[in-house]
Amino acid sequence: MLGSALNFPAHDAREPRDPGDSEPPAKRPRNAGNAEPADRRKLSCRECRRLKLKCDRVFPCQSCCKRGCAEICPEGALQSGRGSRFILANTEQLHEKIAQLSDRVRQLEEGLESVQAEHPLLATDLRRIKTSQELYVPANSALTSSDPSTPLVAPDILQLSVTFPFPWTMDLKIRQRIRDALPPRAEAQALCEEARRNALWQHNLDPSRTFIDLLIHSVYTTPITELSPRRLALLLMVLSIGSLVDLSRPLGSLHGEAYHHLARAAVCEIPLMEEPDFDELHCLFFMIWYHLVFSDNRKAVGYAWNLMGFVAKLAQGLGLHRDGSRLKVIPEEYERRRAIFWELLNLDCRMSLSLGRPPSLSLCHVDTKPPAYTESTHVPKDEIIYHQWKNTFFIECLGPILEAVSAVVPPDYKEVLRLDVQARDFHAPGPLADSNATARFLVMQRALVASGRDIALLQLHRRCFTEALSGTFSDLHHPYAPSVLATYISTASLIATIETLFDQEPQLSARFLHFWFNAFSATVTLSLFVSRAPASSLAPYAVQDLDRVCRLFRRVATLLPFSAKSLPIMEKLADKARRACAQHSSSSTPGAQPTPASVSGVQLPPAFRHVHPILARYANEMTFSPAGAPPPPHDKADSTETWLPSVYNFASAGVGIDERYRVGGGRNEEGLTFASAQPTPFIPSEPRIAANDSFNFDHGALTAELAETSYMAWF
């Protein structure tokens, strides 16, 4: 139509006026020397007409040249929409140019790597520039990388992971690509064995001997059309955990995160609410565990909490809260049903206690018996003891503590002290209390038992502790003084337990992030206590414990990036507590020998009438100890006759750090190389502890509701 509009009759000297031309037709010069009629002229280029811009009609026009699209002038046009002024439509010229440049970048990187493999320009984030436009996504793979230590998940697969838990349209090609991302079968078998050896002793959802073997066999041999995407996702999560706890791999290996994203993408092929099964519950449970224990994402705890509520409803929908015999379940499924559901009960209760929220599952609605491990299972006898203790401790201690903590009306303080006595009297069996245990899983389980009881007591006394420090606290006459003393003792005991664990299992313990986040929370709690109550007789001991945990993190910082990031904050908190104690000492009357304010004849203050004998003994020694006595040297293993817990008698020997775990970082004043996390090629996330984190110890700030990563959200 535009071409026909230019052929006007010869007798009609008029022509349509261009809206972008301000010169009237009568004043236009005629081209007498050209055979083309003078009244026939060029129109503006197509792109200028689309954007209603003035065109100089000298093609390529100046407007298109300025906008970087001279190649399409005059007949080409960009497609309308976001970014249309810079991306060509209906042509391959720009994409071909990007492909050429990306090939050239790859050639230059390979040449540079052959000369200097560790050049700064070869960093992971810089090497991904050439793949940012998804030009090099393999058609038959979902996990690729030129560097085996930094896997890359294909962008379209990663997008499916981002949309989790929403389902996506079934596509066998996607399922095939996810399965192609699996490692060779022998390597997968080895990773699963590492997961069973170094991690699955904490949560054993399927105690059968053939669980791992059957899972691998079915995923690797089943035709892709018959392969369950949920079983594929379950194997990927086992591989994720296994790669994180494989001591032959560098700490912080990105394969764990890559397998996790692949599992999220695979499990959503079938809508999660459609026909749930054990494989789905098993996979989602491992995802929750991954976020709580292994992830350094600030939002990981909240994500795990939301996912736990969904999994709890799926479990109830499957009837796992009712005894299998009433539902006529085949005997072979009894143990699996019980194992999965009781692990869910335990994990849900611990998360609820940590965040101060009501649970998704309650024992009052459950008649499923705890699992009874038999000789036919793959679980060693000593490992069975831990699972039995964990379930019994949940019934007798954790459950009642959760009811008291989450109640709308706080219970009477005598009930809090009664629960404290009940938890302290719940002793661990012999193998879990033996400090000389050498088996790796027993060392780790012993640390979980010791820290689990301390964390339960910290969560029980958390509200009373913050209320006591929100006012004026200086001695044992405060109504909530037992909670303050119990919080201090449990915090100090927790630090000593983690220090002992690191002495015995430095490489494996560094891979379980929740130990170190709890130690960081202990640091903030001790600093809070000293800053708010520097006049307390416990304050000097708390300062010593702060120095102790800072020394521990300084050792771990050469191995664990989390410790390297949080150490500067911890040192600032310790310095703040130290200044508070020094300021209180300088403001006291010189030369005075103050009598402990809590002395009351020969009786303890009234608040300690119903406490456990351990708390009473500590309070008694604090009350009647000589005034101004120096703090006991609890760093020495041979110290005797001190009121501090026996856990302080552990020696802190040096630990040799394997060189492969030093992934780069700054050096401290002692010349030690601190570890730093590898740049992740996946979804950007904010770490749990950031360098700009601040802590408000003022009045009123202590009673604020718990955040997902609060300093007292013990896990």
PENOR-V75236 format. One record per pair of residues at least 24 apart in sequence whose ideal C-beta (glycine too) atoms are under 8 Angstrom apart, sorted by the first residue. I is the first residue (numbers start at 1). J is the second residue. Records with the same first field share a line. If there is no record, write none. Layout:
I: J / J
This chain:
2: 43
6: 40
8: 39
13: 39
15: 39 / 41
18: 43 / 44
19: 52
20: 44 / 48 / 52 / 53 / 54 / 55
45: 73 / 74 / 75
46: 74 / 75 / 76 / 77
47: 72 / 73 / 74 / 76 / 77 / 78
50: 77 / 78 / 80
95: 135
98: 133 / 135
99: 135
101: 130
102: 130 / 131 / 133 / 135 / 136
105: 129 / 130
106: 130
123: 679
124: 150 / 678 / 679 / 681
125: 679 / 681
128: 152 / 681
140: 176 / 177 / 180
141: 177 / 180 / 181
142: 174 / 177 / 178 / 180 / 181 / 262 / 265
143: 181 / 258 / 262
149: 250 / 253 / 254 / 678
150: 254 / 678 / 681
151: 254 / 255 / 258 / 681
152: 258 / 681
153: 181 / 258 / 261 / 262 / 681 / 682
157: 261 / 262 / 265
158: 261 / 265 / 682 / 683
160: 264 / 265 / 268
161: 261 / 262 / 264 / 265
162: 683
163: 268
164: 264 / 265 / 267 / 268
165: 267 / 268 / 272 / 307 / 310
166: 268
167: 268 / 269 / 270 / 271 / 272
168: 268 / 269
170: 269
171: 269
172: 224 / 225
174: 265 / 269
175: 224 / 227 / 229 / 232 / 266 / 269
176: 224
178: 229 / 232 / 236 / 262 / 265 / 266
179: 219 / 224 / 227 / 232
181: 262
182: 219 / 220 / 235 / 236 / 239
183: 239
185: 216 / 220
188: 216 / 220 / 235 / 239
189: 216
191: 238 / 239 / 242 / 243 / 246
192: 216 / 235 / 238 / 239 / 242
193: 242
194: 242 / 243 / 245 / 246 / 247
195: 238 / 239 / 241 / 242 / 245
196: 378
197: 440 / 441
198: 245 / 246 / 247 / 440 / 441 / 508
199: 241 / 242 / 244 / 245
200: 241
201: 383 / 386 / 441 / 444 / 445
202: 444 / 445 / 448
203: 285 / 289 / 343 / 347
204: 339 / 343 / 379 / 383 / 387
205: 282 / 285 / 336 / 339 / 340 / 343
206: 282 / 336 / 339 / 340
207: 335 / 339 / 371 / 373 / 377 / 378 / 379
208: 335 / 336 / 376 / 377 / 378
209: 376 / 377 / 378
211: 378
212: 238
228: 279
229: 266 / 267 / 269 / 270
230: 266 / 267 / 270 / 277 / 279 / 280 / 283
231: 279
232: 266
233: 262 / 263 / 264 / 266 / 267 / 279 / 283
234: 263 / 279 / 282 / 283 / 286
236: 260 / 262 / 263 / 266
237: 263 / 283 / 286 / 287 / 290
238: 286
240: 286 / 290
241: 286 / 289 / 290 / 294
244: 294 / 511
245: 508 / 511
247: 507 / 508
250: 660 / 661 / 663
251: 507 / 510 / 511 / 559 / 560 / 661 / 663 / 675
252: 561 / 663 / 677 / 678
254: 678 / 680 / 681 / 682
256: 290 / 294
257: 680 / 682
258: 682
260: 287 / 290
261: 682
263: 287
272: 310 / 314
273: 314
276: 314 / 317 / 318
277: 318
278: 336 / 340
280: 314
281: 311 / 314 / 315 / 318 / 340 / 344
282: 340
284: 310 / 311 / 314
285: 311 / 340 / 343 / 344 / 347
288: 347
289: 347
292: 347 / 351 / 514 / 715
293: 512 / 513 / 514 / 715
294: 511 / 512 / 513
295: 513
296: 513 / 561 / 562 / 677 / 687 / 688
297: 685 / 686 / 687 / 688
298: 685 / 686 / 687 / 688 / 690 / 708 / 709
299: 685 / 686 / 708
300: 688
301: 351 / 354 / 355 / 708 / 709 / 713 / 715
302: 708
304: 351
305: 351 / 355 / 357 / 708
308: 344 / 347 / 348 / 351 / 360
309: 360
311: 344
312: 344 / 348 / 360 / 361
313: 360
315: 340 / 341 / 344 / 361
316: 361
320: 344 / 368
321: 361 / 365 / 366 / 367 / 368
322: 366 / 367 / 368
323: 367 / 368 / 369
324: 368
326: 367
335: 371 / 372 / 373 / 374 / 377
337: 368
338: 368 / 369 / 370 / 371 / 372
339: 371
341: 366 / 368
342: 368 / 370 / 371 / 391 / 394
345: 394
346: 390 / 391 / 394 / 398
349: 394 / 398 / 399 / 402
350: 398 / 715
351: 715
352: 402 / 406
353: 398 / 401 / 402 / 405 / 455 / 456 / 459 / 714
354: 459 / 713 / 714 / 715
355: 706 / 708 / 713
356: 405 / 406 / 462 / 705 / 706
357: 406
358: 406
359: 402 / 406
363: 395 / 399
380: 441
382: 431 / 439 / 441 / 442
383: 441 / 445
385: 429 / 431 / 432
386: 432 / 445 / 448 / 449
389: 428 / 429 / 432 / 449
390: 452
392: 426
393: 426 / 452 / 453
396: 422 / 426
397: 422 / 423 / 426 / 456
398: 456
401: 456 / 459 / 460
404: 460
405: 459 / 460 / 462 / 463
410: 463
413: 464 / 479 / 480
414: 610
416: 460 / 461 / 464 / 483
417: 482 / 610 / 611 / 612
418: 610
419: 460
420: 457 / 460 / 461 / 482 / 486 / 611 / 612 / 615
421: 611 / 612
423: 453 / 456 / 457 / 460
424: 453 / 457 / 612 / 614
425: 612
426: 453
435: 500 / 650
440: 505 / 508
443: 501 / 504 / 505
444: 501 / 505 / 508 / 509 / 512
447: 497 / 498 / 500 / 501 / 509 / 515
450: 493 / 497 / 647
451: 494 / 497 / 498 / 515 / 518
454: 490 / 491 / 493 / 494 / 497
455: 490 / 494 / 518 / 714 / 715
457: 486 / 487 / 490
458: 487 / 490 / 491 / 494 / 525 / 712 / 714
459: 714
461: 486 / 487 / 490
462: 487 / 712
466: 702 / 703 / 712
467: 703
469: 528 / 529 / 532 / 533 / 702
470: 699 / 700 / 702 / 703
471: 699
473: 532 / 533 / 536
474: 533 / 535 / 536 / 597
475: 535 / 536 / 537 / 596 / 597 / 598
476: 598 / 604 / 605 / 607 / 608 / 619 / 622 / 623
477: 597 / 598 / 605 / 607
478: 607
479: 607
480: 607
481: 605 / 607 / 608 / 619
482: 607 / 608 / 611 / 615 / 619
484: 529 / 533 / 536 / 538
485: 538 / 615 / 618 / 619 / 622
486: 615
487: 525 / 529
488: 526 / 529 / 538 / 541 / 542
489: 614 / 615 / 618 / 645
491: 522 / 525 / 526 / 545
492: 522 / 526 / 541 / 542 / 545 / 644 / 645 / 647 / 648
493: 645 / 647
494: 518 / 519 / 522
495: 519 / 522 / 545 / 548 / 549 / 552
496: 645 / 647 / 648 / 650
497: 647
498: 552
499: 548 / 549 / 552 / 650 / 652
500: 647 / 650
502: 552 / 555 / 556 / 655
503: 650 / 651 / 652 / 653 / 655
506: 559 / 655 / 657
507: 559 / 658 / 661
510: 556 / 559 / 560 / 661
513: 562
514: 715
516: 553 / 556 / 560 / 562 / 563 / 566
517: 562 / 688 / 689 / 715
518: 714 / 715
519: 549 / 552 / 553
520: 553 / 566 / 570 / 689 / 711
521: 711 / 712 / 713 / 714
522: 549
523: 549 / 550 / 570 / 573 / 574
524: 573 / 695 / 711 / 712
525: 711 / 712
526: 577
527: 573 / 574 / 576 / 577 / 695 / 697
528: 695 / 697 / 702 / 711
530: 577 / 580 / 581
531: 576 / 577 / 580 / 697
532: 697 / 702
534: 580 / 581 / 583 / 584
535: 584
537: 596 / 622 / 625
538: 622
539: 577 / 580 / 581 / 584
540: 581 / 631
541: 631 / 632 / 634 / 644
542: 577
543: 574 / 577 / 578 / 581
544: 631 / 634 / 635
546: 570 / 573 / 574 / 577 / 578
547: 574
548: 635
550: 574
551: 652
552: 652
554: 668 / 672
555: 654 / 655
557: 668 / 672 / 674 / 675
558: 657 / 661 / 662 / 672 / 673 / 674 / 675
559: 657 / 661 / 662 / 675
560: 675
561: 663 / 665 / 675 / 676 / 677
562: 687 / 688 / 689
563: 675
564: 665 / 666 / 674 / 675 / 676
565: 687 / 689 / 690 / 691
566: 689
567: 674
568: 691
569: 689 / 691 / 693
573: 695
593: 627 / 628
594: 627 / 628
595: 627
596: 622 / 623 / 624 / 625 / 627
598: 622 / 623
599: 623 / 624
617: 643
618: 643
